[in-house]
């Protein structure tokens, strides 16, 4: 029998154990969360993007159906080609009021938190996103924060959220450089002086990450949205989970203030177009790189030979770059930065896709798929080509001959050397240093010595890797 003294002791011990059991996990959980939050740099590039490539999907024109379900069939071949991040042009409902053409622009959105029924249902979208993730790929969504379509409920319920003229009429976007309309008459300009609008915008952005499960954004016309908004938005979005942020801009603060990981390499792209015309050469590439590097403290550019704007409004790579288009694609894939492939370039697509009506890429042969597969495979396995600080962001250039672009990149013992003939003449390049490895397109092993000569046909290219 337990006496009263022993009984009191047991009751006291039981109370202490019970209290301990209740309080300890709470304290541990709180400490654990605190440690995790302190250790994670929310602005850091996600680990899955460190050696990633990016591929733009124009869903309306990608298949005959233009749907989420039809696109799923292409995922295995895109994975095989080495695509990591799928950037989808906007998939939200499109305004009918003031629309251009029979189908309107993707960028004239009526509701930021809904799916365009032309592409399928919300469940179809989730099914496609799951299929993307199952392939080990990631999806970022084109978001349009600068303006809405004219059918947006925001215009009816919150006209103060939009830019208005002196008579109180909502207006379309204005070019800050000229003070005149851009001509984007199918959209209404948003007013970033309004804090309530900003909150609702961030709420809709967060919906796509937390509720729908996407992996980041490409922000349209990011250069016309105030930097202090991007500071607000990025903090809120990065807090949800590690995501990838791409800005349609070359604004230094977008990367330097860590609101975006990546910006467009527009100025570099324009140099490539001029090289194809014979107006610029390798020395201009080096000069651009050195000047650009001095502007940015963080992140990296996305480089490309085409995208939806270039293809439709400026022409295909065949129109703009002619016989130089593959050589310049090699440059974009081996220079510092993330390479972009616009959907259809692997076919290759030889026509300009219509923007406001149904068109079709017309996939059939995938004749350039092997070319891009070799470049993307190299990107994945050779650290010298990894993105930003994960790779070598200080190429060693030799541009003595304006017609030949030669550079090497090296990281943790991994090394590549690119030699590209930028001219329509046969050229010979004499090596300044040794290189032992494999030429990725031919598969030939090489043991090159200083002063060895490499012969290059017009617009030919050689890419060597030691791994």
N, C-alpha and C positions, 0 to 999 in steps of 0.2 A: 504494500500500500504506500502511496506517495503522500508524505506529510505536507503540511501547508507551506513550509519553507521551500521544499523541493518543487512544489507546484508553482509557487511564485517565480522561482528561477526559470522553470520551463516556459512559463507564459511570457516572461521577459525575453528569453532567447527566441521564442517563436515570433514575437513582435519585431525584434531586431532583424531576423532573417527575412520576414515578410516585407519590412520596410526597405531592406537592402535589395531584395529581388525586384521591388517596384521601382526604386530610384536608380539603381545602377545602370540598367539598359538605357534609361532616359539620358543619363549623363554621358554614357558611352556614345549613344547615337548622336547627341548634340556635338560632342567633341569630334566624332568621325566626320560629321557633315562639315564642321568648321575646317578641319584639316583638308578635306577634299576640295573645298571651295578655295582655300588659300593656295593649294598646290596647282590648281588648274588655271592656266593663263587663258581666259575666255577669248582673247583676241588672237590667239595663236592659230596658225594654219592647221586644219585637221590633219592628223597623221595620214589618213587615206588620200590626201591631196598632194602629198610631198613629191610624188613622181607621176602625177596624173596628167592625162590628156583630156581634152574637152571636145565635144561634138554637138553641133547645133541642130535641133530638130524643128523643122517647119512642118508641123503635124498636118495642116490642111492639105499640103501638097506632097506629103511623103508617100501616101498610098492612094489608090482610087477611092477608098472609103474615107480616108482622112480621120480615122478614129483611133482611140486608145487601143482597142482590141486588135485592130489590124497592125498597129505598130509593134505589138508584142512579138510577132513572128520574126522581126528583124533583130531582136536582142541577141540571140546566139552568135550571129555573124559579126555584130558590132563588138561583142566581147572578144571574139576571136581576133578581130582586127586590132585590138588593144585600146579600145575606147574605155575610159573610166568614168567621166562625168558627162551626163546628158543634159544639155541646156535646152529646155523647151521654150519656144516662143509662147506668148501668153495664151492660156487655155480658158480664160474667163469669157462670159457672155459679151457679145459685141452690140453696141448701140445701133439702132435702126435710124434714128433721127440724124440727119446730115451725113449719113454714111457715104463713103466713097466706093463706087462700084457696087455690084450686086450683093457682095458678101461683107463688105466693109473691112476695116483694118483691125488686126489683132489688138492694136494699141488704143482702140477706142472702147474702153471697158465700161460696162454698166454696173457690175457688182464684183468687188475684189474677192469676195468669199464664196463664189459659186463657180460651177463648171459649165462651159459652153456646151449645150445639148447637141451641137453639131458633131462634137467629138465623142459623145457618149455620156454616161451618167457618172455621178460621184463614185459609185461602186465600181464602175469600169475603170475610173482613174486609179482607185486604190488597188485594184487587181493588177493594173499595169505597173504601178509603183512597186508592188510586192515582187513582180516578175523582174524588175530592174534590180532590186536589192538581192534577189535570189541569184542573179548572175554575178553578184559582187561589184555592181556598178552603183552610181549615185545619181540623183536627179536634182538639178537646180531649176527654178522657175523664173521666167521673165516677168518682172513686176513693173508696173507703170505708175510711179508716184508723182509724176509731173502734171498729169491731167487725167480727166475721166471722159467717157463718152457723154453725149448730151442726154441720154436716157437715164443717167444715174439718179437714184433716189436722193443722193446728196444735194443735187441742184434744186430739187423741189423742197426738201426739208431744211437744207442748210445753205442757202445761197451765199451767206457770208463766208463760207469755206472756199469760195472761188474769187478769182481776180475780177473786178468789175470796172467798167468805164465810169466817167463822171456822172452819167445818168443812172447808174446802178444796174447796168446790164452785164451779165456774165460774158466774158470774152474768151476767145481762143488764145493759145500761147503766143507771147511776144518775144522776138529775138532781142535779147538784152544789148546786143551790139549795135543794132540799128533802131530799136524802138518800134519796129514794124512787125506785123504778123508774120510768123513762119510760113503761113499758108496751110497750117494744120487745122482746117476749118471743121473737121469732124470731131474735134475734142475741145473741152473746156478747161481753162487754166486754173490750177489750184493755188490757193493763197496760203503760203507758209507763215504768214504773220498770225494766223489763227491757231491757237494752241489746242483747241478741241478737235480740230481736223487732224492735227498731228497725232493725237492720242488714238483716234479712230483708225488712222492709217497704220500705226504700229500694231494695233489690235488685229487688223486684217492680215498683216504680214505674219504675226505670231500664229494665227490660225493655221496657216499652211505648214508651219513647222511642227507645232505641238499637236494639232488635231489630224492633219493629213499626212504628216511624216516625211515631207521633202527634206532635202539636205542643204538648201541654201538658195540664193537668189542671184540673178543677173538684173541689175537695176537700170531700167531704161532712162535715158536723158538725165543721168545722175548729176551731170555737171550743172544743170539748171535748178537743182534743189539745194537749199542752204546747208553748209557743213554742220551747223549746230544741230540740224535735224538728224543728219547721219550719225552724229555722236549719240543722240538720244536713241535712235532706232537700233544701232548696232549693239549697244549695251543691252537693250532689252532682248534682242534676238540671240546674241551669243550666250546670254544667261540660260537660255532654254536647253541648248545642247551645242556641241561643236558643229558649226556649219561653214560653208564656203561662200564668200561674198565677192562678186564680180561687178565692177562699176563700168557703165558705158561712159567713160571719161578718161582724160589724162591729167586730171586735177591732182596736184601733189598732195594736198591735204587729205584726200580720200585714203591714201595709203599711209602718209606720215602720221595722221591722227588715229590710225588703226581701225577705221570704220570699214575698210575693204582690204581684202588680201591682194586683189588683182585689179588692174586697170587695163584699158585697151591700149595696144601699141599702134595707135592711129598714125602718128608721125613716122614711125618705122615702116608701116604699110605703104605710106605715100612714097617713101624713098624706094621701096621695092618696085612700085609701079613705074617710077622714073628710071630705075635701072633697066627695066624691060624695054624702055623706049630709047635706051642708049644715052640718057641724059645724066646719069650718075653712076658711081661705081663703088668699089670696095672701100676707098678712103672715106666716102660719105657715110658708109655703114659704121666704121670705127668712130668717126667724129660724132655721129648721132649717139652711139653707145656711151661715149665718155661724157657728153653733155647731159644725157638723160640720167646717167648714174649719179650725177652730182645733185639732182633734184629730189631724189627719193631716199628715205631712210629705212623703209620697210617694204615688204611685198615684191611684186614682180608684174610684168606686163603679160597680156595674152597676145600672141602673135598669130597672124593669119594671112592667107592669100585671098580668102573670100569670106563673106558672111551674108546674111539676108539683105542687108542694105547695099553692099557692094554688088552682089549678083543682080539684083533687080534694077538699081538706079545707075550703076556705073558699068556693069557688064560682067560677063563670066571671066574666069582666069584666062581663057583663050582670047577674049576680046581685049583685055587689059595687059596681059603679060605674054601672049603669044607663045613662042617656043621656049621662053624662059620660065614658064609656070612651074615646072617640076623642080628646077634648080632653086627657085625662090622658095618653094615649099620645104626643101631641104634646109635652107637657111632658117626658116621660121621654127623648124623642129629641132634644130641643134644649137641655136643661139640661146642665151639666157632668157627664160620665160616659159609660159605654158602654151603649147601649140593647139590651135583651134582648127577643126575640120568642119566645114559646113556640109550638112546632109546632102548627098548627091555628088560631092567631089570624087568619091571613090568609084563612081560609075564609069567614066566621068560625065557630069552633066554639062551639056554644051549650049544650053539656052537659058535666058533670063526667066525666072519664075514670076508669074503675074502675082501682084500683091493683093488686089482687092476682089479677085474672083478665083474660081477653081482652076487649078493647073495640076500638073503631075510631074514629079521628077522622072518617072519612067525607068525604074531600076530594071536592069536586064543582065548585064555582063559583069559588073563590078571589076572592070579592067584595071583600075588603079588600087584595088584593095591590097594586093601584095606589097606595093610600093609603100603605102602608109603603115602596113603591118610591120615592115622592117624598121621604119623610123620609130614607131611607138614601142616596139619591143626593146629597142636600144634605150629609149627614154626610161623604161621600167627598170632595166637591169644595170645601167651604168650610172653611178652616182654623180658623175660629172654633169649630167644633164638634168638632175633633179631640180625641183622648183625652188626659187628663192635661196635662202640660206642653207637649204638641204643640199644644194648643188654648188658648182663653181660659178659665182656671179662676176668673175673677172677674167674673161677670155683673153688669151694671149694672141693678138692679131699680127699677121704679116700682110700688109696691103701695099707693098712696094709697087706692084702692078695693079693699076686701077681696074683692070678686067678680071682679076683673080682675087677672090675673097678666101683667105686661109686663116683659120684660128684653131687653137687647141683649148680644151677645158679639162681640168683635173680635180678630183675630189677623193680623198682617202685612198689613193692609189689607183682609182678608176680614171681612165683617160680616153678622150676622143680627139680626133683631128678631122676637121672638115676642109675640103678644098673644092671650091665651086667656081666654074668658069661663068662669069656674068656676061659674056659677049657672044656674038654670032660668028666668032673666028676661032679656029683651032689654036690652042695655047699649050705651052709647056711650063710647068712650075718646078723650080729647083728647091728642094727641101732645105730648110735652115737647121733642122734638128732631126734626130733619129725617131723612129716609131716602129714598134713591133706589136702586131696584133692581126686583126681581120678587117677586110673591107666588107661592110655589111651588105651591100647590094649584090656583089659577085660571090661573096663567101670565100674569097681567096685569102690565104694567110700571107702576111707580108713581114719583111724585116728590112725596113727602110733606113738608109744611112744619110747623114748630111751630104748635100750636093747631089743626091739621087734625083732623077728627073721623073715627073709624072706628066704624061701626055693627056690632054683633055680636049675632046671634041667640043664644038659649039654648045654652050649651055650644059656641059657635062658636069658631073659631080662625083666626088669620092668621099666617103665617110669611113674613117678607121676607128676601131675600138679595141682596147686591150682586154676587154671583158665580154 
